Amino acid sequence: MAKRSPKELIELYWTEVWNNRNAEMIRELCADPIIRHDAGSVTALSIEDQIARVRQQSERAEPFFTHEVLCADDTHVTSVWNMHTRKGERVDLCGIEVFKAVDGKFTDCWNSTYVPGRWGVEGDSSVPQDLPEPALIGSVDQITPTWVQAMFQHAGVPAPRVSLLATRPIGHGNMSQTIHTQITYNANAADAVPSVVCKITSAIPQAVDIAGTANVYARECAVYEFLGDTPPLATPRAYWRKVSDDGRAINLVMEDLSARTRPGDQISGCSVDEARAVAAELSRLHAAAWGDPRLEGADWLQDRAGGAVDSAQGYAAAAVEFRSRYAGRTDAAVLDAIDAMVPRMEQAIRDAARGETLVHGEPRVDNVLFEDTAGGPRAWLIDWQFATKASPMVDLAYFLAGSLSPEDRRACEAGLIEASVAAIAPVAPHWTLDKARADYAAALPIALQFTVGAIMAMPSSDHNDRLLLTLAERNVAALKDWALV
């Protein structure tokens, strides 16, 4: 019998073996074994393995293949194919496979990734317009081209067809994972979004528990909705926001500012000039949101006063853990100051939970991106998981007490309190410098509360330990400067 050409082999392979479910014909068409080449792997399939594979899939779904493009020479044949199932709920797939033939039998097959749907034909739209709303995802591998395409579509962001993604984790997030996602399109993308930052649920179980209990995921998404498309301060645009019903999972897709900014480093802290930039953005937020009626009764705001008892109890438990983990690794006076605040923390939380504006709630320097401009640094605020209604000094005290060295804080502290009062004066002339200083002092214990409490969600590691110790030492120094411990 004359040896079959590669083109004859592929036509029989699709028509007889698959469409007519004649698995036994594999003995005539394929070598023993045939080598299957997939991305990053090679699999040798014996004749019996091949027959079993075809029978299993034929019995389950009865696939039917058609050629969209078929191209062959004396050794290789390429099939651009469409497939649909004939059994059960219909499934459409398309792909490309290249076969090599030696002595009238296939010896090798190279497989592309199978893609849902069929190959586009003239008249089809360049980008699908009927994709379902993107599902709530929980891992990096679920950030796929289809998911990103659906996200853009439902966010109302025009985008060509997404073809490739490159993802990498960024930051040291504990309450969530933050993933930088580079996007490649199949068309001119000069005006398309080149990359995004995806925030998804934390991989740390304790952090997920805290997120659900404290409602931090829903809160962050609500803040971006409150700020709208033209926020009053520098913060990245949120393209997509979704939170699970139980508040324990988040998908937040944001504008990528990495090409123009650099992340703050909490351990190193920031300079006085950078602190002024952060304080200026905070003041813009505070002035714009002062007395905003949307804040009245908003259920997404963190209710610090209502949770004061539980928060104080949490602080007490965390203080024990803090001493256990760090005794001998920091000045004993720092641990003593932490312990001294235990009986006073409930009232301190209540005292700091009064005010008339929206505050970020956790504006430490690693929740800031810095942009270097001709006029000096500009600060972009991110991570709104602890937003609440309070005095502007809740933000300023938290930031200065943890993000600067004690020496730098002392050099700019008074001036930044005065600048905040001046910025807010047009909307709140009754908020005086004396009132601001009192609010500032009342808010300083909250920085220590957050630092100490974080130990319950942060496993011990070199980075985590250095971070918590640095913050605690700065927080305690601020409390001592204001005669609060």
TATAWO-V269838 format. One record per residue. N is the residue number from 1. RES is the residue in one small letter. PSI is psi in whole degrees, -180 to 180 (999 if undefined). NEAR is the number of other ideal C-beta (glycine too) atoms within 8 Angstrom. Layout:
[[N;RES;PSI;NEAR] [N;RES;PSI;NEAR]]
This chain:
[[1;m;135;2] [2;a;144;3] [3;k;136;6] [4;r;146;9] [5;s;162;9] [6;p;-38;15] [7;k;-42;9] [8;e;-41;8] [9;l;-47;16] [10;i;-36;13] [11;e;-40;9] [12;l;-37;13] [13;y;-48;12] [14;w;-48;14] [15;t;-51;9] [16;e;-51;10] [17;v;-48;15] [18;w;-56;13] [19;n;-38;9] [20;n;2;7] [21;r;37;9] [22;n;75;7] [23;a;-30;11] [24;e;-22;6] [25;m;-14;10] [26;i;-32;12] [27;r;-29;8] [28;e;-24;6] [29;l;-24;12] [30;c;148;10] [31;a;165;8] [32;d;99;6] [33;p;169;9] [34;i;141;13] [35;i;119;11] [36;r;124;11] [37;h;115;9] [38;d;172;8] [39;a;115;4] [40;g;6;3] [41;s;157;6] [42;v;133;7] [43;t;128;7] [44;a;121;8] [45;l;122;10] [46;s;169;8] [47;i;-44;10] [48;e;-38;6] [49;d;-42;9] [50;q;-44;13] [51;i;-44;12] [52;a;-41;8] [53;r;-46;9] [54;v;-43;13] [55;r;-42;9] [56;q;-49;8] [57;q;-34;9] [58;s;-41;12] [59;e;-38;6] [60;r;-42;7] [61;a;-12;10] [62;e;64;9] [63;p;148;11] [64;f;123;10] [65;f;143;10] [66;t;150;8] [67;h;133;9] [68;e;-41;8] [69;v;137;7] [70;l;122;11] [71;c;130;5] [72;a;153;10] [73;d;-156;6] [74;d;-15;4] [75;t;-36;7] [76;h;156;10] [77;v;137;14] [78;t;131;12] [79;s;121;13] [80;v;110;11] [81;w;156;13] [82;n;147;11] [83;m;141;12] [84;h;153;11] [85;t;149;12] [86;r;-2;8] [87;k;135;6] [88;g;-164;6] [89;e;131;4] [90;r;134;7] [91;v;132;8] [92;d;133;10] [93;l;156;11] [94;c;157;13] [95;g;-178;12] [96;i;132;8] [97;e;141;11] [98;v;127;10] [99;f;146;16] [100;k;135;11] [101;a;136;15] [102;v;126;8] [103;d;41;5] [104;g;14;7] [105;k;148;11] [106;f;132;14] [107;t;-26;9] [108;d;152;10] [109;c;131;12] [110;w;125;8] [111;n;130;10] [112;s;171;7] [113;t;134;6] [114;y;139;8] [115;v;134;7] [116;p;143;7] [117;g;-168;6] [118;r;164;7] [119;w;138;7] [120;g;149;4] [121;v;167;5] [122;e;131;3] [123;g;-20;3] [124;d;152;6] [125;s;152;5] [126;s;-26;6] [127;v;134;9] [128;p;138;7] [129;q;1;6] [130;d;29;3] [131;l;141;10] [132;p;159;5] [133;e;136;5] [134;p;137;13] [135;a;158;7] [136;l;116;8] [137;i;161;10] [138;g;4;7] [139;s;160;6] [140;v;-39;9] [141;d;-14;5] [142;q;-4;9] [143;i;89;13] [144;t;165;8] [145;p;-42;9] [146;t;-41;9] [147;w;-45;12] [148;v;-41;14] [149;q;-45;14] [150;a;-38;12] [151;m;-47;12] [152;f;-44;13] [153;q;-47;13] [154;h;-16;10] [155;a;-6;9] [156;g;28;4] [157;v;113;8] [158;p;137;4] [159;a;138;11] [160;p;-178;11] [161;r;125;9] [162;v;128;15] [163;s;-41;7] [164;l;151;7] [165;l;147;12] [166;a;121;7] [167;t;148;11] [168;r;140;6] [169;p;147;9] [170;i;155;9] [171;g;-178;7] [172;h;37;6] [173;g;138;9] [174;n;-37;10] [175;m;-14;10] [176;s;165;14] [177;q;138;11] [178;t;124;11] [179;i;121;14] [180;h;129;12] [181;t;110;14] [182;q;135;9] [183;i;132;14] [184;t;135;9] [185;y;165;12] [186;n;14;6] [187;a;179;7] [188;n;120;5] [189;a;27;10] [190;a;-33;4] [191;d;6;3] [192;a;164;10] [193;v;117;10] [194;p;-22;7] [195;s;159;10] [196;v;167;12] [197;v;123;15] [198;c;125;13] [199;k;121;14] [200;i;172;15] [201;t;142;12] [202;s;149;11] [203;a;0;4] [204;i;114;9] [205;p;-41;5] [206;q;-38;8] [207;a;-38;12] [208;v;-40;12] [209;d;-45;9] [210;i;-42;12] [211;a;-43;18] [212;g;-44;11] [213;t;-42;6] [214;a;-3;8] [215;n;30;11] [216;v;-33;11] [217;y;-48;17] [218;a;-36;10] [219;r;-46;15] [220;e;-42;15] [221;c;-38;14] [222;a;-36;11] [223;v;-44;12] [224;y;-34;12] [225;e;-41;8] [226;f;-43;9] [227;l;-28;8] [228;g;-170;6] [229;d;-20;4] [230;t;75;4] [231;p;152;8] [232;p;-4;9] [233;l;173;10] [234;a;110;9] [235;t;146;10] [236;p;151;11] [237;r;140;6] [238;a;114;11] [239;y;-37;12] [240;w;138;11] [241;r;128;10] [242;k;135;9] [243;v;143;10] [244;s;160;9] [245;d;-33;3] [246;d;2;6] [247;g;12;11] [248;r;6;10] [249;a;143;13] [250;i;143;14] [251;n;113;14] [252;l;118;15] [253;v;123;13] [254;m;162;13] [255;e;136;9] [256;d;116;13] [257;l;10;10] [258;s;-29;9] [259;a;-21;5] [260;r;-4;5] [261;t;170;10] [262;r;141;7] [263;p;147;10] [264;g;151;14] [265;d;112;9] [266;q;-35;13] [267;i;-44;8] [268;s;-30;5] [269;g;-170;12] [270;c;170;13] [271;s;171;7] [272;v;-41;9] [273;d;-41;8] [274;e;-37;14] [275;a;-40;17] [276;r;-38;11] [277;a;-42;13] [278;v;-46;16] [279;a;-37;13] [280;a;-43;11] [281;e;-40;14] [282;l;-42;18] [283;s;-36;13] [284;r;-43;11] [285;l;-50;16] [286;h;-41;16] [287;a;-42;14] [288;a;-34;9] [289;a;0;10] [290;w;122;11] [291;g;14;7] [292;d;123;9] [293;p;-22;5] [294;r;-18;6] [295;l;-17;10] [296;e;115;5] [297;g;11;3] [298;a;120;10] [299;d;-8;4] [300;w;-15;9] [301;l;143;11] [302;q;126;11] [303;d;86;7] [304;r;-39;13] [305;a;-44;9] [306;g;-27;5] [307;g;15;10] [308;a;-42;13] [309;v;-51;7] [310;d;-41;7] [311;s;-41;14] [312;a;-39;12] [313;q;-39;8] [314;g;-40;10] [315;y;-42;14] [316;a;-44;10] [317;a;-40;9] [318;a;-35;13] [319;a;-39;13] [320;v;-45;8] [321;e;-37;10] [322;f;-46;14] [323;r;-40;11] [324;s;-42;7] [325;r;-34;10] [326;y;5;13] [327;a;129;8] [328;g;-5;3] [329;r;-3;7] [330;t;167;9] [331;d;133;6] [332;a;-28;7] [333;a;-29;7] [334;v;-47;11] [335;l;-37;13] [336;d;-40;8] [337;a;-40;13] [338;i;-46;15] [339;d;-36;9] [340;a;-26;8] [341;m;-11;16] [342;v;-53;11] [343;p;-12;4] [344;r;-7;9] [345;m;-37;14] [346;e;-47;10] [347;q;-37;8] [348;a;-41;13] [349;i;-42;17] [350;r;-42;10] [351;d;-35;8] [352;a;-3;15] [353;a;28;11] [354;r;139;7] [355;g;179;11] [356;e;11;7] [357;t;168;16] [358;l;131;13] [359;v;150;16] [360;h;-45;12] [361;g;-26;14] [362;e;55;10] [363;p;58;12] [364;r;168;13] [365;v;-25;14] [366;d;7;10] [367;n;25;11] [368;v;140;16] [369;l;133;12] [370;f;131;15] [371;e;125;13] [372;d;115;6] [373;t;170;7] [374;a;-27;2] [375;g;6;4] [376;g;-178;6] [377;p;144;11] [378;r;141;12] [379;a;132;14] [380;w;124;14] [381;l;137;16] [382;i;174;10] [383;d;86;7] [384;w;37;13] [385;q;-14;12] [386;f;28;12] [387;a;142;15] [388;t;178;13] [389;k;123;10] [390;a;-169;13] [391;s;147;14] [392;p;-27;15] [393;m;-17;13] [394;v;-42;16] [395;d;-47;14] [396;l;-43;15] [397;a;-45;15] [398;y;-47;16] [399;f;-53;15] [400;l;-34;14] [401;a;-16;14] [402;g;-17;13] [403;s;-3;14] [404;l;155;12] [405;s;153;7] [406;p;-37;10] [407;e;-45;6] [408;d;-38;12] [409;r;-46;15] [410;r;-32;8] [411;a;-28;7] [412;c;-8;13] [413;e;-55;9] [414;a;-43;6] [415;g;-36;7] [416;l;-32;13] [417;i;-45;14] [418;e;-41;9] [419;a;-36;12] [420;s;-44;16] [421;v;-42;12] [422;a;-39;7] [423;a;-32;11] [424;i;-13;14] [425;a;-40;9] [426;p;-29;5] [427;v;-17;7] [428;a;68;10] [429;p;-19;5] [430;h;-11;4] [431;w;97;9] [432;t;171;7] [433;l;-39;8] [434;d;-42;6] [435;k;-42;8] [436;a;-42;15] [437;r;-39;9] [438;a;-42;8] [439;d;-38;14] [440;y;-49;13] [441;a;-40;10] [442;a;-28;12] [443;a;-20;16] [444;l;-38;15] [445;p;-23;15] [446;i;-34;13] [447;a;-44;15] [448;l;-38;16] [449;q;-46;14] [450;f;-42;11] [451;t;-52;12] [452;v;-43;13] [453;g;-28;11] [454;a;-21;11] [455;i;-25;11] [456;m;-17;11] [457;a;1;10] [458;m;106;11] [459;p;151;5] [460;s;129;6] [461;s;167;7] [462;d;-47;5] [463;h;-49;8] [464;n;-40;10] [465;d;-43;12] [466;r;-38;9] [467;l;-52;12] [468;l;-40;14] [469;l;-41;11] [470;t;-46;11] [471;l;-46;13] [472;a;-43;16] [473;e;-40;11] [474;r;-43;16] [475;n;-46;14] [476;v;-38;14] [477;a;-41;10] [478;a;-42;15] [479;l;-40;15] [480;k;-39;10] [481;d;-31;8] [482;w;15;9] [483;a;38;4] [484;l;-13;8] [485;v;999;7]]
